[in-house]
Amino acid sequence: MENTATITADLCRFIENSPTQFHAVRNMEDYLAINGFQKLDEKKRWNIERGKSYFVTRNSSAIIIFRIPERNEYGYSIVAAHTDSPAFKIKTDPEVNAGGLYTVLNTEVYGGLLMAPWFDRPLSIAGRVYVRNGNTIEERLVDFNRPIALIPNLAIHMNRKINEGHSYSAQKEMLPMLAETVDKGTFRKALADAAGCNESDMLEYELYLYPESKYAFWGLNNEFFSSPRIDDLMCAYTAFRAIAETKGNNYMPITALFDNEETGSGTKQGALSDFLPTVIDRISFSLGYSIEDKAIKTASSFMISADNCHAMHPNYAEKCDITNKPRMNGGVAIKFSAAQKYTTDAESASFLKALMDDNHIRYQYFANHSDIPGGSTLGNLSAQKLSISSVDIGAAQLSMHSPYETAGAMDTAELLKLFKAFLSR
């Protein structure tokens, strides 16, 4: 069996090769396709067969993976996570002449990111480009895969009070410097080269800045690791690996990885969409379930909503709940919220705790400080479309929504162990 360091290193390499949600989903697709999973198309009729494994994508940024048991199953075992992370998104017509000396890129904020850590980091650009190819329109993933931009800080000599606190303007202060030139069209030409097309054939794009910072294990005993996009690719990757490596048993295993959680999930590929309910409807129809059969199986189902939570900060212990103080390397964190921001209740938590006890999986508890309400995640949004028993969990981490986050090197293996045990129950 793999050791914990190997599993976390594999996660970090996956993150490194997945600078955007589009790349993360494409990497999963490629692995699944060569490992016996059949890709389905939402626009075509499905022919589902027992004993086979399938996946379907939407918008190239969300993916649902499932295995059909050989015999009639009791219900669905679902793990949900998300593929997106906060970042700066490049606007249309982005080139800005800065003082007649430089070209900077016009960007906007995607998700609730921490701005200050983005300064003075070498940045690259990745995403997707739509290209006219004859009579068709083709999607191409692009990744400059090298430092190409940087958001420079203002020197302290020009703002002596910067260390006393500062409110950043995304439109003025966070624009990345691209080139020592003001020639209009420079960026568009470079993008066409990266997409392998003529400029005249390039239609539209969705591009994001990402830090070129490589992952690192650190701490006296290498007990921590830092990387971009730990939230939520740590959960998405382990959920993907679990279903790829687990055959399932009496329940139908499903991994659902949505996009746009960081902006509220209200898109066609988000947790608030009909993506998961529609997939389950189509599976039910293909297998010949009646309305009664489907209702019984849905009522017998369970979902784990997986999204990381905050570890107790060493310099801000007062921000943590006074009794529920999750720590990195403390195992899976079960998340509770009286405001129902998390779906965990006594019933669902009891089921999960029994499962983890039986499989020797370490766990702990997370609750927000009562004066500092946290945000919502996937579970309570998915429940609006598919109402089943659910629990919210995650790994405890620091620096959430920074371009360089930190988590416990042992917790990746605990997540993977949990998802495998759950999907094979």
SEVEXDO-739385 format. One record per residue (C-alpha): residue in three letters; y, z, x. Coordinates in steps of 0.001 Angstrom, whole numbers, padded with zeros to 6 digits, always signed. Each point is the difference from the previous one (the first is absolute). Last residue first. Layout:
residues N
alaYZX...
//
This chain:
residues 425
arg-000172+001103-019629ser+000418-002870+002479leu+003742-000510-000572phe+000699+003734+000195ala-001973+000700+003181lys+001474-003033+001736phe+003522+000926-001093leu-000397+003578+001231lys-001409-000990+003405leu+002780-002524+000507leu+002653+002589-000829glu-001588+002540+002356ala-000227-002603+002782thr+003708-000769-000287asp+000763+003731+000115met-001120+000672+003577ala+002912-001707+001805gly+002558+001958-002024ala+003106-001892-001109thr+003333-001271+001348glu+002410-002718-001140tyr+002049-002645+001808pro+002252-002148-002227ser+000746+003236-001881his-001117+000077-003619met-002013+003222+000521ser+000978+001768+003211leu-002999+002366-000031gln-003452-000403-001535ala-002520+001716-002272ala-002788-002315-001143gly-000152-000937-003648ile-001229+001016-003448asp+000795-000533-003661val-002737+000562-002592ser-000942-002035-003026ser-001804+000099-003333ile+000521-003317-001751ser+002850-001627-001878leu+000373-003552+001282lys+003485-001453-000524gln+002148+003138-000071ala-002571+001654+002261ser+000921-002481+002746leu+003491+001517+000102asn-001240+003605+000177gly-002369-000922+002814leu+002146-002253+002148thr+002746+002263+001355ser+002793+002244-001205gly+002774+001484+002095gly+000468+003592+001044pro+002027+002772-001602ile+001705+002364+002455asp+000796+003345-001678ser-003640+000703-000913his-001195-000946+003488asn-002472-002793-000652ala-003717+000688-000245phe-002747-000966+002442tyr-003432+001531+000387gln-002744-000094+002646tyr-003252-001859+000636arg-002851-000334+002499ile-002901-002234-000948his-003470+001544+000237asn-001553-002485-002457asp-000922+002482-002730asp+003284+001866+000477met+001915-003269-000264leu-001676-000989-003260ala+000432+003493-001449lys+003682-000054+000968leu+000455-003406-001643phe-001552+001043-003292ser+001982+003239-000045ala+003229-001853+000730ser-000643-002365-002927glu-000602+002849-002434ala+002786+002284+001202asp+002577-002807-000103thr+001042-002601+002562thr+002024-002920-001348tyr+002952+000386+002350lys+003597-000324-001178gln-001295+002056-002922ala+003066+002283+000022ala-002352+002915+000800ser-000960-001836+003193phe-003183+000359+002069lys-001251-001974+003010ile-003416+000482+001613ala+000450-000396+003776val-002980-001444+001900gly-000627+001713+003321gly+002068+002538+001946asn+000535-002355+002929met+003716-000044-000837arg+000956+003073-001961pro+000502+000695-003671lys+001973+003118-000935asn-000783+001048-003564thr+001228+003619-000143ile+003791-000134+000490asp+000370-003694-000784cys+001532-001825+002962lys+003695-000565+000656glu+000245+003488+001560ala-002302-001107+002830tyr+002733-002322+001235asn-000429-000162+003777pro-003810-000175+000098his-000120-002232-003117met-002783+000922-002404ala-001906-003197-000704his+001425-002320-002613cys-002351-002084-002143asn-001929-003239+000388asp-001020-002232-002897ala-003448-000292-001539ser-000533-000067-003772ile-003667+000861-000529met-001146-001335-003350phe-002832+001035-002301ser-002024-001743-002710ser-002017+001327-002951ala+002743-000801-002521thr+000136-003538+001397lys-003765-000391-000312ile+000015+001199-003616ala+002915-002252-000965lys-001617-003014+001678asp-003288+000496-001815glu+001789+000419-003350ile+002016-003199+000527ser-003301-001718+000782tyr-001001-000686+003573gly-001390-003438+000816leu+000127+000217+003786ser+002660-002717+000247phe+002075+001628-002768ser-000092+003403+001682ile+000944-001487+003383arg+002882-001844-001672asp+001252+003140-001707ile-000270+001972+003271val+002063-002644+001810thr+002566+000020-002816pro+000308+003793+000095leu+000541-000119+003811phe+002671-002729+000032asp+001835+000914-003228ser+003030+001235+001923leu+001252+003554+000486ala-001957+000360+003262gly+001879-002963+001447gln-000947-003670+000355lys+001855-001248-003090thr+002854+002326+000922gly+001082+003477-001105ser-001624+001944+002837gly+003124+002152+000550thr+001550-001449+003159glu-002288+001613+002584glu-003028-000690-002179asn+000801-003705+000345asp-003548-001237+000637phe-003351+001196-001329leu-003359+000661+001656ala-002831+000455-002495thr-003421+000963+001405ile-002785-000117-002582pro-003510+001469+000096met-002083-000473-003186tyr-001796+003266-000683asn-003758+000606+000241asn-000202-000963+003691gly+002550-001629+002266lys-000724-002235+002979thr+002445+001582+002438glu+001337-001599+003218ala+002598-002373-001483ile+000804+002593-002670ala+000758+002654+002607arg+001823-002334+002348phe+002498-000981-002690ala+000612+003616-001033thr+000399+000953+003678tyr+002510-002801+000536ala+002026+000740-003133cys+000172+003739+000717met+001308-000349+003567leu+001918-003092-001105asp+002188+002212-002195asp+001942+001474+001732ile-001209-000514+003582arg+002432-002935+000030pro+001138+000189+003654ser-002074+002082+002379ser-000387+003518+001334phe-003186+001907+000744phe-000724+003695+000293glu-002889+002009+001494asn+000202-001628+003412asn-001024+003382+001462leu+003416+001130+001246gly+001662-002292-002514trp+000034-003801-000093phe-001779-003083-001248ala+002327-003006-000060tyr+000622-003033-002192lys+002183-002819+001251ser+003697-000258-000833glu+000963-003589-000878pro+001762+001309-003075tyr-000058-002161-003150leu+002647-002129-001647tyr-001072-001644-003216leu-000214-003555-001310glu-000580-001552-003409tyr+000638-003746+000224glu+001131-003077-001894leu-000302-003809+000263met-000788-001326+003479asp-000742-003724+000015ser+003428-001025+001363glu-000340+002504+002824asn-003158-001741+001128cys-003118+002121+000124gly-002058+002258+002268ala+001067+003231-001700ala+001309+001453+003279asp+001836-003257+000736ala+001513+000034-003489leu+001131+003578+000593ala+001660-000902+003309lys+001885-002840-001720arg+001105+002297-002821phe+001218+002570+002510thr+002158-002450+001942gly+001438-001558-003160lys+003645+000786+000722asp+000773+000223+003725val+001608+003373+000622thr-001778+000763+003262glu-001170+003011+001932ala-002838+000532-002458leu-001671+002276-002534met+001934+003262-000476pro-001408+001935-002934leu+002298+001085-002853met-000191+003756-000616glu+003651+001022+000374lys+001831-002167-002524gln-002208-000735-003023ala-002325+002991+000347ser+002970+002353+000352tyr-001140+003197+001688ser+001173+003474-000952his+000538+002092+003125gly-000572+003528+001146glu+001602+002197+002660asn-001701-001961+002771ile+002157-003053-000796lys+003214+001993+000425arg+001171-001656+003222asn-000225-003470-001514met+001158-002595+002507his-000963+002016+003080ile-003342+000737-001718ala-000930-003650+000374leu-000700-001880-003244asn-003716-000598-000332pro-001461-003455+000369ile-002347-001441-002659leu-002384-002216+001972ala-001512-003472-000397ile-002648-002320+001456pro-002555+002288+001600arg-003268-001911-000232asn-002577-000772-002667phe+002127-002663-001721asp-002366+000442-002917val-000354-002609-002712leu-002358-000338-002941arg-000062-003386-001663glu+000036-000754-003731glu-000345-003655-000935ile+001789-002031-002664thr-001852-003187-000848asn+000871-003683-000353gly+000297-000560+003747asn+000211+003419+001620arg+003181+001740-001171val+000114+003371+001723tyr+000216+003546-001316val+000538+002592+002719arg-001605+003414+000331gly+000770+003197+001852ala+000783+001074+003545ile+002990+000826+002194ser+000135+001995+003235leu+002014+003009+001027pro+000792+001675+003327arg+001252+003474-000922asp+003618+001056+000627phe+000618+001226-003551trp-002817+000055-002567pro-000447+003779+000363ala+003369+000604-001746met-000851-001800-003254leu-002800+002038-001548leu-001480-002295-002635gly-000127+000262-003762gly-001306-003449-000889tyr+001195-003441+001103val+003532+000186+001382glu+002017-003197+000326thr+000607-002411+002854asn+002642-002434+001288leu-001007-001010+003498val+002301+000169+003018thr+001234-002912+002077tyr+002214+000885+002934leu+003373-000750+001585gly+002473-001210-002638gly+000496+003553-001210ala-003427+000103-001613asn-000806-003335-001671val-002594+000825-002662glu-003268-001897-000511pro-001991+001137-003041asp+000034-002955-002394thr-002500+001847-002237lys-000338+003675+000881ile-002262+001547+002615lys-001846+003120-001152phe+000437+003266+001870ala-003041+002232-000248pro-001805+002539-002172ser-003790-000509-000099asp-002259-002174-002168thr-003791-000108-000357his-000680+002628-002649ala-002908+002282-000907ala-002567+000228-002803val-003639+001121+000209ile-002013-000679-003150ser-003489+001159-000993tyr-000750-001865-003234gly-002456+000870-002782tyr-003627+000883-000651glu-001421-003175+001584asn-002522-002427-001388arg-002295-001119+002797glu+000418-002053+003177pro+003489+001414+000493ile+003008-002377+000127arg+002242+000621+003023phe+003780+000004-000142ile+003129-000865+001988ile+003487-000190-001517ile+002800-001391+002174ala+003790+000098-000034ser+002352-001889+002358ser-001098-003635-000281asn+001861-000073-003350arg-003224+001144-001632thr-003342+000236+001748val-003600+000037-001208phe-003109+001450+001611tyr-003725-000208-000649ser-003405+001477+000775lys-003404-000962-001370gly-002955+001974-001359arg+000669-001022-003572glu+001727-003328-000504ile+003588-000767-001017asn+000877-003582-000904trp+003775+000038-000271arg+002024-002777-001634lys+003024-001173+001983lys+003661+000985+000280glu-000726+003535+001226asp-001963-001484+002906leu-003001+001914+001325lys-000929+000453+003655gln-003656+000723+000719phe-000919+002898+002272gly-002847-000615+002456asn+001407+001366+003230ile+001827-003073+001284ala+002208-000138-003107leu+000638+003759+000045tyr+001399-000043+003532asp+002310-002952-000654glu+001211+001466-003287met+000787+003348+001627asn+002083-001689+002695arg+001785-002061-002673val+000783+003171-001986ala+001541+001745+003010his+001893-003145+001013phe+001634-000298-003407gln+000803+003722-000051thr+001990-000487+003191pro-000449+000695+003733ser-003798+000010-000373asn-001507-000610+003452glu+001443+003240+001411ile-001079+001835-003146phe-003583-001219+000471arg+000116+001032+003651cys+001197+003451-001046leu-002788+000352-002565asp-002609-000949+002619ala+001493+002642+002320thr-000309+002535-002835ile-003680-000840-000501thr-000676+000123+003750ala+001689+003399+000375thr-002027+001478-002868asn-003352-000941+001473glu-002007-002895-001365met-003527+000793-001192
//
